[in-house]
Amino acid sequence: MENKFRILWLDAEFKKEQSLNIPLPIIRIRYPELDIEPVAYVDKCEVIIKNRINDFQSVILDANCKNSKMPNQEPNKTGFEDLIDQIKALNTNIPVYVFYGQLFPKETGYQADITKHNLERKGFVRGVNLFLKEDTYPKLLDRIKNDLESANVPPNLLSQKPE
């Protein structure tokens, strides 16, 4: 079966040789209609988005990212909101989904540069285009597949003009 939908997926898990959280070989078997291009570093993802965004039908972003210039640093949210804004500035209608492990509500006092509240302000809705990793990747990929097959792309930050 020929792959129908190309998806760019940023997640620090792809730096690991075998990820238990995102088992790419199993995903490729279970979802043959999704051609996933994994990228482990936020700066590498920025380059791909800038130069090849039209090669993809969807983008998945993990809020905890790594930079290739600091590969031994723990994943963090630094640069994540900038990446969302860069995609938004391209003014494309490609759907973006966020697959996150930890995003804390603003009222908890967590000092990340992106919080669940920030994503909700940008049009992300849990279960629509915002997925918690503990919900598992099949919920995310089933949603993306259904959205792309039905062209029922949820309104999100990419359909809006930059602020």
C-alpha positions in Angstrom: 0.0 0.0 0.0 1.4 3.4 -1.0 1.6 5.9 1.8 -1.0 8.6 1.5 -0.1 11.2 4.2 3.3 12.5 5.0 3.7 13.6 8.6 6.6 15.5 10.2 6.9 14.4 13.8 9.2 16.2 16.3 10.0 14.3 19.5 13.1 13.9 21.5 12.2 10.2 21.8 13.4 9.7 18.3 17.0 10.4 19.5 16.9 7.0 21.2 17.7 4.0 19.1 14.5 2.3 20.3 11.8 4.3 22.0 9.3 2.5 24.2 7.0 5.6 24.1 6.9 5.9 20.4 7.7 2.6 18.7 8.1 3.8 15.2 8.5 0.3 13.5 5.2 -0.8 15.1 3.5 2.5 14.2 4.6 2.1 10.6 3.0 -1.4 10.5 -0.2 -0.3 12.2 -0.6 2.9 10.1 0.7 2.1 6.6 -1.2 5.1 5.2 0.9 7.5 7.4 4.4 8.2 6.2 6.1 9.6 9.3 9.3 11.5 9.1 10.8 11.6 12.6 13.0 14.4 13.8 14.5 14.5 17.3 15.8 18.1 17.5 13.8 21.4 17.4 16.5 23.2 15.4 16.5 20.5 12.7 12.6 20.6 12.7 12.8 24.4 12.1 14.9 23.9 9.0 12.6 21.2 7.6 9.6 23.4 8.2 11.2 26.4 6.6 12.4 24.5 3.5 9.9 21.7 3.1 6.6 22.4 4.8 4.7 21.7 1.6 6.0 18.1 1.6 3.8 17.3 4.6 0.1 17.0 5.2 0.4 17.3 9.0 2.9 18.1 11.8 3.2 16.6 15.3 5.2 18.5 17.9 6.3 17.4 21.3 6.4 20.3 23.8 9.7 19.0 25.3 12.4 19.4 22.7 16.1 19.1 22.4 18.5 21.2 20.4 21.1 19.4 18.3 23.8 21.8 19.5 23.1 20.5 23.1 22.2 16.9 22.6 23.1 15.8 26.1 20.8 18.4 27.7 17.4 17.1 29.1 14.5 17.9 26.8 12.8 21.2 27.7 10.2 23.6 26.4 12.7 26.2 25.3 12.1 27.2 21.7 8.8 25.3 21.4 6.6 28.4 21.3 9.0 30.0 18.8 8.6 26.9 16.6 4.8 27.2 16.7 5.0 30.9 15.8 7.3 30.1 12.9 4.9 27.6 11.5 2.1 30.0 12.0 4.0 32.7 10.1 4.1 30.5 7.0 0.3 31.0 6.8 -0.3 27.5 5.6 -3.4 25.4 6.5 -1.4 22.3 7.4 -2.8 20.9 10.7 -0.5 20.8 13.7 -1.0 18.5 16.7 0.8 18.6 20.0 1.7 15.4 21.8 3.0 16.3 25.2 4.1 14.6 28.4 3.8 17.5 30.8 2.2 20.9 30.4 1.1 22.6 33.6 -1.7 25.0 34.1 -0.6 28.6 34.6 -2.0 28.7 38.1 0.5 26.0 39.3 3.2 28.6 38.9 5.2 26.5 36.5 7.8 28.7 34.8 8.0 27.0 31.4 7.9 29.1 28.3 4.8 27.3 27.1 1.9 26.1 29.2 -1.4 24.3 28.5 -3.1 27.7 28.8 -0.8 29.2 26.1 -1.7 26.3 23.7 -5.4 26.6 24.4 -5.1 30.4 23.6 -3.6 29.4 20.2 -6.5 27.1 19.4 -5.3 23.8 20.7 -8.0 21.6 22.3 -7.3 18.3 24.2 -8.5 15.3 22.1 -8.7 17.4 19.0 -5.2 18.6 18.3 -3.7 18.4 21.8 -2.9 14.9 23.1 -1.3 13.8 26.4 1.3 11.1 26.0 -0.3 9.0 28.7 -3.4 8.8 26.4 -1.0 6.9 24.0 0.0 7.6 20.4 -2.9 5.6 18.8 -5.5 8.2 19.9 -3.3 10.9 18.3 -2.6 9.0 15.1 -6.2 7.8 14.7 -7.4 11.4 15.0 -4.8 12.6 12.4 -5.7 9.8 10.0 -9.4 10.5 10.4 -9.0 14.3 10.0 -6.8 13.9 6.9 -9.0 11.2 5.3 -12.2 13.3 5.8 -10.4 16.6 5.3 -11.9 17.5 8.7 -8.9 19.5 9.8 -9.5 21.2 13.1 -9.1 24.9 13.2 -5.8 25.8 14.8 -3.1 28.3 14.9 -2.1 27.8 11.2 -5.4 29.0 9.9 -4.9 32.3 11.6 -2.7 35.3 10.7 0.3 35.9 13.0 -0.4 38.1 15.9 
